[in-house]
Amino acid sequence: MTERRIEVADVPADAISTPEKWQHIRQVARVTRTVETKKGTTVETVLLITNASTQKLSPAQLLHINRKHWAIESQHWIRDVVLREDNATTRLKNTPENVATCNQTAITFLKQHFGKVTEGIQIARKNLSPTIDAIVVFSK
């Protein structure tokens, strides 16, 4: 179970005098996420700043934007950390695009068949044939 709580506060226009780059801040927020799993409970706190006031962007909208951001970030994490796309050194012609396409195919396959990419990779490495291992070759 995951619970998210957001607390927001308006920042008055004259509250921040320096530096100049911070003068446009109109709202600050703290998002606390509590996740309960079989392994235990974790609590994560994230601080947010925005140039939109609470009249323009409600706490619910801000929380929704934050969740969408992390959904995208988790995809990048899979590509960068699990599949190590950033470590690829081949830059010939269409190779980077082809590797990205293969990785996306592997991600889709693993999510559909195992629920999570990392669990799918672990199961594939332990139990499946070398043909299937080729799908996760970029994660090694």
C-alpha positions as CSV (number, residue, x, y, z in Angstrom):
1,M,0.0,0.0,0.0
2,T,1.2,3.5,-0.9
3,E,0.0,6.7,0.8
4,R,1.0,10.1,-0.5
5,R,0.5,13.3,1.5
6,I,1.2,16.8,0.2
7,E,1.6,20.0,2.2
8,V,1.8,23.3,0.3
9,A,2.5,26.9,1.1
10,D,2.4,30.0,-1.0
11,V,5.5,32.1,-1.2
12,P,4.8,35.8,-1.3
13,A,6.3,37.6,-4.3
14,D,8.5,39.7,-2.0
15,A,9.6,36.9,0.3
16,I,12.8,36.0,-1.7
17,S,15.1,38.9,-2.3
18,T,18.2,37.1,-3.6
19,P,19.4,35.5,-5.7
20,E,17.5,36.6,-8.7
21,K,16.9,33.1,-10.1
22,W,14.8,32.2,-7.0
23,Q,12.5,35.3,-7.2
24,H,9.9,33.6,-9.3
25,I,9.1,30.9,-6.7
26,R,5.4,31.1,-5.8
27,Q,4.7,27.8,-4.1
28,V,6.7,25.2,-2.1
29,A,5.5,21.7,-1.2
30,R,6.5,18.7,0.7
31,V,5.4,15.3,-0.5
32,T,5.6,12.4,2.0
33,R,5.2,9.0,0.5
34,T,4.7,6.0,2.8
35,V,5.0,2.5,1.3
36,E,4.1,-0.6,3.1
37,T,5.3,-3.9,1.7
38,K,5.9,-7.4,3.1
39,K,9.5,-6.3,3.8
40,G,8.5,-3.3,5.9
41,T,7.5,0.3,5.7
42,T,9.5,3.0,4.0
43,V,8.9,6.8,4.2
44,E,10.3,9.2,1.6
45,T,10.0,13.0,1.7
46,V,10.5,15.2,-1.4
47,L,10.5,18.9,-1.5
48,L,9.1,20.7,-4.5
49,I,9.2,24.3,-5.8
50,T,7.2,25.9,-8.5
51,N,6.5,29.3,-10.0
52,A,2.7,28.6,-10.0
53,S,0.7,29.8,-7.0
54,T,-1.8,27.6,-5.2
55,Q,-4.5,29.5,-7.1
56,K,-3.1,28.3,-10.4
57,L,-1.9,24.9,-9.3
58,S,-3.8,23.1,-6.6
59,P,-2.2,20.6,-4.2
60,A,-3.9,17.8,-6.0
61,Q,-2.7,19.0,-9.4
62,L,0.9,19.4,-8.0
63,L,0.8,15.8,-6.6
64,H,-0.5,14.5,-9.9
65,I,2.4,16.3,-11.8
66,N,4.9,14.9,-9.3
67,R,3.6,11.3,-9.8
68,K,3.7,11.6,-13.6
69,H,7.3,12.9,-13.4
70,W,8.4,9.9,-11.4
71,A,6.6,7.5,-13.7
72,I,8.9,8.9,-16.5
73,E,11.9,8.8,-14.3
74,S,11.4,5.2,-13.4
75,Q,11.5,4.4,-17.2
76,H,14.8,6.2,-17.5
77,W,16.1,4.3,-14.4
78,I,15.3,1.0,-16.0
79,R,17.1,2.0,-19.2
80,D,20.1,3.6,-17.4
81,V,20.7,1.4,-14.4
82,V,19.1,-2.0,-15.2
83,L,19.8,-2.1,-19.0
84,R,22.9,0.1,-18.8
85,E,22.0,2.1,-22.0
86,D,24.2,5.0,-21.0
87,N,27.3,2.7,-20.9
88,A,26.9,1.7,-24.5
89,T,30.0,2.8,-26.5
90,T,28.9,2.0,-30.0
91,R,27.9,5.1,-31.9
92,L,27.9,3.8,-35.5
93,K,25.1,4.8,-37.8
94,N,21.8,3.6,-36.3
95,T,23.2,1.4,-33.6
96,P,22.1,3.6,-30.6
97,E,18.5,3.7,-32.0
98,N,18.6,-0.1,-32.7
99,V,19.8,-0.8,-29.1
100,A,17.1,1.5,-27.7
101,T,14.5,-0.3,-29.8
102,C,15.7,-3.7,-28.6
103,N,15.7,-2.5,-25.0
104,Q,12.2,-1.2,-25.3
105,T,11.1,-4.5,-26.8
106,A,12.7,-6.3,-23.8
107,I,11.1,-3.9,-21.3
108,T,7.7,-4.5,-22.9
109,F,8.1,-8.3,-23.0
110,L,9.4,-8.5,-19.4
111,K,6.6,-6.3,-18.0
112,Q,3.9,-8.2,-19.8
113,H,5.2,-11.6,-18.8
114,F,6.7,-11.0,-15.3
115,G,5.1,-7.8,-14.1
116,K,8.4,-6.1,-13.3
117,V,11.5,-5.7,-15.5
118,T,14.0,-6.5,-12.8
119,E,12.1,-9.6,-11.7
120,G,11.8,-10.7,-15.3
121,I,15.5,-10.4,-15.8
122,Q,16.3,-12.4,-12.7
123,I,13.9,-15.2,-13.7
124,A,15.2,-15.2,-17.3
125,R,18.8,-15.5,-16.1
126,K,17.9,-18.4,-13.8
127,N,15.3,-20.4,-15.8
128,L,15.0,-19.6,-19.5
129,S,16.9,-20.7,-22.6
130,P,19.8,-18.8,-24.2
131,T,17.4,-17.5,-26.8
132,I,15.5,-15.6,-24.1
133,D,18.8,-14.5,-22.5
134,A,19.5,-12.6,-25.7
135,I,16.6,-10.3,-24.9
136,V,18.2,-9.2,-21.7
137,V,21.8,-9.2,-22.9
138,F,22.0,-5.4,-22.5
139,S,21.4,-5.7,-18.8
140,K,24.6,-7.6,-18.1
